[in-house]
Amino acid sequence: MIISNRAELVVPSVEYFSSYVEAIKEYEQNNVRTYAFSNPNQCDIFDKFQRYRTGNNIPENHVPSNYFWLIENGEFIGEVSIRYKLTDELLRRGGHIGYGVRHSRWNKGYGTELLRQALLKAKSMNLYDVLITCNDDNIGSAKIIEKNGGLLENKLENVVEGKQILTRRYWIHISDY
């Protein structure tokens, strides 16, 4: 399936909230752990997004970031977080951009489109070289990053939830966009 050209990144809105909750359920039902959507049972997600956008009242060791939702035909498709700067931890794992696509839309080109549009947003935020990471075994995400011009710098070992994992670290030069 080819996605339509109507998929667009928007600021998160209550208009798409029920679809967002459906996407969270899809992740839970399919045991997806590659990206964590914000849990509306734990916080007011719109307040959280605003606090991250302004950098006010965010947890220690977190950085300001913008959240966007990929929407098509009124449906939430995916989320991206674009971080303005990196901590030492984000340099190892996490990078400038994190994203997730609802499970029912995997393997349909949405991840590639989500990242493409996120890179344009990052450029408008004056980010010109961005780091994007994924687990070494997340072949789908690696392909998305590579399709968007990601150049593999290296692979680093990290401990996540008590497990040793290998993290791919890609750089994308947005000035090439």
C-alpha positions in Angstrom: 0.0 0.0 0.0 1.2 3.5 -0.9 0.4 6.2 1.6 -1.5 9.2 0.3 0.1 12.6 0.1 -2.4 13.8 2.7 -0.4 12.4 5.6 0.9 15.4 7.5 2.7 16.2 10.8 0.6 18.3 13.1 0.8 19.6 16.7 -1.0 17.0 18.9 -4.7 17.8 19.2 -7.7 16.4 21.2 -9.3 16.0 17.8 -7.1 12.9 17.2 -6.9 11.7 20.9 -9.2 8.7 20.6 -7.2 7.4 17.6 -4.0 8.0 19.7 -5.4 5.8 22.5 -6.2 3.1 19.9 -2.6 3.2 18.8 -1.4 2.7 22.4 -3.7 -0.3 22.6 -2.2 -1.7 19.4 1.3 -1.5 20.9 0.1 -3.2 24.1 -1.7 -6.0 22.2 1.4 -6.6 20.1 4.0 -6.2 22.9 5.8 -3.4 21.0 8.5 -1.8 23.1 10.5 0.1 20.4 8.8 3.5 21.2 6.7 4.6 24.1 3.7 6.7 23.3 2.7 9.0 26.2 0.3 7.3 28.6 -2.9 9.5 29.1 -3.6 7.4 32.2 -0.4 8.7 33.8 -0.5 12.4 32.8 -2.3 15.1 30.8 -0.4 14.4 27.6 -1.2 17.8 26.1 0.2 19.5 29.1 3.3 17.3 28.9 3.8 18.1 25.2 3.6 21.9 26.0 6.0 21.6 28.9 8.6 19.8 26.7 8.0 22.4 23.9 8.9 25.3 26.3 11.4 23.3 28.4 9.5 24.3 31.6 9.0 21.9 34.4 10.4 18.8 32.6 12.2 16.0 34.5 15.8 16.3 35.3 18.1 14.9 32.6 15.4 15.5 30.0 15.7 18.1 27.2 13.3 20.4 25.5 11.6 18.8 22.5 8.7 19.2 20.1 6.1 16.5 19.6 4.2 16.0 16.4 1.6 13.5 15.2 1.4 12.1 11.7 -2.3 12.3 10.7 -4.0 10.9 7.6 -7.7 11.1 7.0 -8.4 12.1 10.6 -6.5 9.1 12.0 -3.4 9.2 14.2 -0.7 7.3 12.4 2.5 8.0 14.4 4.3 10.3 16.7 7.7 12.0 16.5 9.7 13.8 19.2 12.4 16.2 18.0 14.9 17.1 20.7 16.7 20.5 20.5 19.9 19.2 22.2 21.5 16.0 23.4 22.6 14.8 26.8 25.5 12.2 27.1 22.8 9.5 27.4 21.0 10.7 24.3 24.3 10.7 22.4 24.6 7.0 23.2 21.0 6.1 22.7 18.0 8.2 21.7 19.4 11.0 19.6 17.6 14.1 18.4 14.6 12.3 16.9 12.5 9.4 18.3 9.4 8.1 16.5 6.8 5.4 16.5 4.1 4.3 14.0 1.0 2.6 15.2 1.3 -1.2 14.7 -1.5 -1.5 12.2 0.3 0.8 9.8 3.7 -0.9 9.9 5.3 -1.8 6.6 3.2 0.6 4.5 5.7 3.5 4.2 4.4 5.6 7.1 7.6 5.4 9.1 9.7 6.7 6.2 7.2 9.5 5.6 7.0 10.4 9.3 10.8 10.7 9.5 11.0 12.6 6.2 8.6 15.2 7.5 10.3 15.3 10.9 13.6 16.1 9.3 12.0 19.1 7.5 10.6 20.2 10.9 14.1 19.7 12.5 15.6 21.9 9.8 13.1 24.6 10.5 14.2 24.4 14.2 17.8 25.1 13.1 19.0 21.5 13.5 21.3 20.6 10.6 22.9 17.4 11.7 20.8 15.0 13.7 21.5 11.8 15.4 18.9 9.0 15.2 19.3 5.7 16.9 17.6 2.3 16.9 18.3 -1.1 18.4 20.5 -3.2 16.2 17.8 -5.8 15.8 15.1 -3.2 14.7 15.7 -3.8 11.0 12.5 -1.9 10.0 13.7 1.3 11.8 17.2 1.0 10.4 15.7 0.8 6.9 13.6 3.9 7.6 16.6 5.9 8.8 18.7 4.8 5.8 16.0 5.6 3.3 16.1 9.2 4.8 19.8 9.5 4.3 21.0 8.1 7.6 24.7 7.3 7.7 25.7 4.6 10.2 28.4 6.0 12.4 28.8 3.0 14.7 27.1 0.6 17.0 27.4 0.9 20.8 26.5 -1.5 23.6 24.0 -0.1 26.1 22.2 -1.6 29.1 18.4 -1.1 28.8 16.1 -2.5 31.5 19.0 -4.7 32.7 19.6 -6.2 29.3 22.7 -5.6 27.1 21.6 -4.3 23.7 23.4 -3.0 20.6 22.4 0.4 19.4 22.9 1.7 15.9 23.8 5.4 15.7 23.0 7.2 12.5 23.7 10.8 11.5 21.6 12.6 8.9 22.9 15.9 7.4 19.6 17.9 7.0 21.4 20.5 5.0 21.3 17.9 2.2 17.5 18.1 2.3 
